[in-house]
Amino acid sequence: MSMLKVKDLKVNYGGIEALKGISFDVEQGQIVTLIGANGAGKSTTLRAISGLVKTASGAINFLGRDIIPFNAQQVVAEGIALVPEGRRVFDNLTVMENLKIGAYLRTDREEIEAGIEDIFQRFPRLKEREWQLAGTLSGGEQQMLAVGRAMMARPKLMMMDEPSLGLAPLVVRDIFSIIRDLKSEGITILLIEQNANAALRCADQAYVLETGRITMSGTGEALLADQRVRDAYLGSTAR
Amino acid sequence: MTEIKRKKLDSATVISIVIVLALYVAVFVAEQFIPATSMLFTVIKKGATYALVAVSMNLLNGFTGIFSLGQAGFMLIGAYVYGIFTIPVISRMDVYQYYNGGLVQFTLPVFVAMLLSGLAAAFLALLIGLPVLRLKSDYLAIATLGFAEIIRALFQWDKLGPITNGSNMLRLFPNFNDFNIRNADGQVVVYLSTLVPLLIAGVCIFVIILLINSTYGRALRAIKDDEIAAEAMGIRLASHKRLAFCISSFFAGVGGAMLAMYQTTVQAKSFTTAMTYEILLIVVIGGIGSVTGSCLSSFLFVACSEWWLRFLDQKQVIGDFEVPLLRNGFRLVVFSIIIMIVVLFFRQGIMGRKELPDLIRQLQGKKVKGGASK
């Protein structure tokens, strides 16, 4: 079943068309990735779905509901959480407070406490730093916190914007294993990456975005094997 | 609020509360034995007033990241509302001598009038917040500054005279001295004129502290850190900012009423931009984002400007030696130098972002929120 259906989505910034009508589907329980170069429109797509930017035309359908007119708050309430680009944790709030902000729209206090415990079990490093300000964490820890914070909203769909950006290769591996874990727990993931190699390896379905248009699509494996993708995004030597 | 109750109060918080209560007792005792004319009480009264306004400004500038410079305007509203509604009816002919006794011909109880002061300021904040809060940083500061100037001019407008008394001052309303308990002969039995303002400020600041530590306050701090991320978490920026602006203005209005009581007269022309800057200075010196810092620095600031540094404004002779430079206005020069030193070398202010319980925890050798870094 298609969880998220994006159809003919257009977004303009001033006079510039950032998205020139893209369509893609996200199936329930899958990892779907959008890859592409800088300025291809990847982040814009996520922002449009999150309700952070206005769309010019097109449709976004989530679990059968049209979410185009929704603001950011309503989108979160519908069950779509965003792990923003560059992590964007709240530097001057503690790790604990960051997690609580993630559950901002929830009112079930007991389950929120349980959710925090769950995240601390998943990321013991965060538990150790519970009272530390998020700004003092390392990049990898901040990314864990950003993921944990998004999980606190109990999303059905988690959208991740370049989670591997600026992280050491070892940490990047950790992040992708977290993404796989989330999938095995039934969370659907829409992943945006410049690190096409790692993204395609874990993706069930993948789309290639080029200057506001989708130019290719297929399973992660298929795109990984595709010569054009290898040339443009993986470097020909990639195995 | 329920969340706060559920949290166990740790020893540092308890010690902080005890310290504050002890200070209150000390002030009460001192007031009974030290002559009421002592500078100490002047400083405490004005300090309490400024502390409240500074904390309310800190709520906006330090915790929500809204850089507003309209504080004097909201204080003016508060002071006028208080004055207008508390002048005894028999005195109105004297006060509004050019306006035939004025329009308002009734008197409200002091605390009702104070509440009304806050509400009036908050309501006005709601109105001007609609356009102004769309602006960011410097632009918002300029717009709020302009608003305060407009209010000041408006209240001196002759046509509004029957209500505001035009450019003449409001006076003869109840002031801090009326809190003293007197016997039938009019002699003071129990002095409360310093304790009560300190209590009013204390209660208001306590409410602000509860607010900052609530879910709502956490959302405000998140907005300050990163608006876009906060929005992506589902926090509604516009309504949160508006509410923070109104709450801050409410307490600025109450602070204005207190200032009116402290000064015993109210005149619109004294609520200048310079007053806002004084408050801003207090917030910066105390530490942007620290309630304790704002309170400490407002008492320090008032003590210096009203008391300890007064000697700088007069000719001082030690033996046969006349100290050079000291003359009227030199105090301000020294003040400016202190500010420059603070801004250059102690950018975090006295307290940084720490509160009193954090300091005690540090003394106890426990881990402090945020640690030493940052």
Interface residues (C-beta under 8 A of the other chain):
Chain A: S50 L52 N71 A72 Q73 V76 A77 L82 P84 R88 V89 F90 D91 N92 L93 T94 E97 K100 I101 G102 Y104 L105 R109 W131 Q132 L133 G135 T136 R149 A153
Chain B: E3 T215 R218 A219 R221 A222 K224 D225 D226 I228 A229 A230 E231 A232 M233 G234 I235 R236 G289 R353 K367 K369 G370 G371 S373 K374
